[in-house]
Amino acid sequence: MAPPPSSLYTLSFALALLTTLLVIASLRILAILPPHHFNSPLPRKRPLASRILIVLGSGGHTHEMFHLLRDLDTRKWTHRTYVVSGGDAFSAQRAAEFEAELERRVKDKVREGEKEEGEKRKHCVGPAHYNIATIPRARRIHQPLLTTPLSALSTLTHSLHPLLSAPPLLPNQPPQTPYEAAARDLPTLIIANGPATAVIVILASLILRFLNWKGANSRGMCRTVYVESFARVKTLSLSGKLLCRVVDRFLVQWEGLEGRGGRAEFWGVLV
């Protein structure tokens, strides 16, 4: 017996709606991803205050990251958010030590009489200008592959919070300065160098840009820079292969990797 016409109309409408949604979603994804034939330029406008989010791995990844950040301008990046995986006390400690070193460096410059870059520019250091956010691991050591998708989903949902905002200095109080406002805003830049957590965090940032949450895409926020590990001489890491075509800039440290994935930029040794 043939199905009634009403059922056929309902099925046809559902298929047409699904196809339309898939087309719209595909076009939206193409709109937010950088073109494959060149690397997207990062915003050149320099706001008074801005936030950078730094994804730390463990061991070598963390060590390399802080070498990358050794000349970080604390007048430009007025709030730093460090994302570490659960149980990675080493990276959290290194982040605190790095911030303490930034503060000592600024105090030394002040003692030497260095002038600030205009009255509106100041070095932003100290506990008020950074935070360390801990998110669950996407996959624990010896964790069965069957349960990995659930733990990865948990990591993804927990990644949204540090992306959306840093903890306020005064709970339940609106920002009082441009620096506090920047800390409560989306990060202007996200930088990562290979840990598996970075894949999840950057995926979460793409979701925000896809939805244009808090103007993530229209304001040019949540831009991403991926720096391949120095240890990767001939091949890209798994994280690099996954992120090569979705990050705004993809940097490698060995000339033999230049052009990999159609987008890898060789800038020399950065660590």
N, C-alpha and C positions, 0 to 999 in steps of 0.2 A: 504494500500500500504506500502510495506517495505521501510525503509529509504535507500537511496543510500549508496553503500559501502564506499564512501569517508566520509560521515557523521559518520558512525560507526567507521572508523579508527580514525577520529578526536576525538570522544568521548572516545574511548579506550586509545588514547594517553594522553588525558587530565586527565583521571582517574589514569593512571599509573604514570603520573608526580606528581599529587596531593598526591598519596600514597607514592611515593619516598620522596617527601618533608616532609611529616608528619613523616616518619621513621627517616629521617636525623635530623629533629627538636627534635624528642623524644630522640634520642641518644645523641644529644648535651646537652639537658636538664639534662639527667642522668649523663653526664660527669661533669657538673658544680655543681650539687647538692652534698652535703655531703652524704656519705653512711649512711643508717638509723641505722646500728648496732653500730656505734661509732661516737664520735664527732671529727670533723676535727681539727687537731692541727693547731694553729696559727703559722705564720712564726717566727722562732727564730732569724734569722739574724737581727742584729740591724743596720740599716742604719744611716748615720750621721743626716739626717733630714727626718721626715715623718709627714703625716697629719692624723688627726683623725676627723671623722665627728660624731657629737653627736645630736641625735634627741630628742628634748624637747617636752613634752606635756604641760599640764597646771595644775596648782595647785599641787596636790600630786605627779604626775609623775615628774615634774620638781624638786620638793623638794628632792625626792628620788635620782634622777640622780646626783645632786650635792653632795649628800652624797657618792654615788658610786665613784665620781671623786675626793674625798677629798685628795687623795694621788697621784694625777696625776703627772707623771714625765715630767716636761717641757723641760728636756734635750733629751728625747726620742720623745715625741709628740710635735714637734717644731711649728706646726700650728694646731689650733683648729677651726673647723667650726661648729657653732651651728645652727641647723635648727629649726625654729619655724613656727607655723601656723599664717596666717594672723589674725590680731586683738589680738594676744597674747602678749600684751606689758609686762605682768608680767614676762614671761619666758625670753624675750629679756633683760629686766632689770636685772634679776637674773644672766644671762650669763655675762653681763658687770661687775656686782659686783663680781662675782666669779673670773673673770680675774684680776680685781683690787686687790683682795685678794691674788692671785697667785703672782702678782708683788710685793706686800708688803712682802710676805713671802720670796721671793728671796732676796730682799733688806736686810731683817733682817739677812739672812744667810751670805750675803756678809759682813755685819757689824761685824758679829761674827767671820769672818775670815775663813769661809768654803772654801776649795780649790775646784776649778772646776775639773771635771773628765777628766783631760788631756786638752791640749790646744784646741783640736778639739771639745770638748763638752762644751756647755754653756747652761745656762737656757734661754729659749726663751719665754719672757713675754713682755707684752705691746701691744699697738694697732696694731703693725706690724705683730703680731703672732696669731691673731685670727680674725674671721669675723662672723657676724650673718646674716644668709640667711633666708628670709621670703618667704614662699610658700603659695599658697591659701589652704584653708581648703578643705578636701575631701568632707565633708558634713556639712553644717551649721545647727544650731539649728532650728528645725521645717521645714527644707528643705524637699520638697516632694521627695519621693523615686524615682519618675519617672525621675527627673532631676539629681539624685545623680551620675549615671554613667558618665554624661558629666562633672560634677565638679571634680569627681575622676580622669578622664582623664586629665583635666587641671592640677590637682595636680601632676600627674605623669610626664607630660611634663616639668613642672616647677622644679621638683625634679632633673632632669638631670643636670641642670646648676651648682648647688652647689656640685654635685658629681664630675663633670668633672674638676672643677677648683675653686680656691678662687680668689677674685678680686686682680689684680696686684697692687703693691705699686705705680708703675709708669705706667700709661696707655701707651699702644703701645710700651713698652720697654721690651726686653727679660729679663729673670731672671738674676740677677747679682751674686747671692750666692746660695749655695746648699739649704738654707732655703727658699729662694724665689722660687727655682725650685720645692721643695716639696709642697709648697703652691699652685703652678700652676698645680700640678699633681693630679691624682686620690687619694682618701684617702686610706691609708693602712688598716684602721679599721673603721667600722661603729658600733656604740653602741646605743641601744635603750632599753626602759624598759616599753613599753606597749601602748603608745598613738596610735590612729588610723593612724596618719600621718606616723608612723614608718612602717606600712605595705606597704604603697605606696612607701616610700623612698627605702625600701629594695627590693621591686619589680623592681624599676628603676635600682638598682645596679645589680640585676640578669640579666636585659636586657643588661647592659654593659658587664657583664661577658659572656653572651650568644654570643654576637657579638664580644667578645674580643676587645672591643673598647679601644684604647690606651694601649693595652696589659693587660686589666683588669683581664683576667683569666690566661693568660700565665705568668704574673709577680706576681700572687698571691695578687693582689690588691682587694679592696672593700670586704675584709673579714668582716663577721658580727657576732656580739655577742648580744644576746637578754637576758635581765635579767628580769624575771617575777616580777611583783610588790609584795612588802611585804604584801599587803592587800590580795593577793591570797593565801589562806591557804589550801583549799581543792580542788579547781578546777582551771584550767587555764583560763586566760582571752580569749576573742574572738581573740585578736591580737596574743596571745600566741599560740592558736590552729591553726591559719592560718600560723604562721611562724615557728612552731616547727620543721618541716621537711625540711626547706629550709635554715635556718641560719647555720653558722659554729659551733657556740656554743650556747647552750640553758641552762640558769642557773635558778634555782628556789631557794627560800629562806626558804622553809619549807620542812622538811624531808618527809612528807606525799606525796609530789608531785614528789619525785625522781623517775625517770624512766617513767614519763608520756610522752606519745607520742613516747615512745621507745628511747628518747634521753635526757630527762631532767636530769641535773646534780645538785645535792644538795651541795652547798658550805657554808651552814650556812647563818646567817643573814648578809647581806652585806651593809645595810643602817642604 
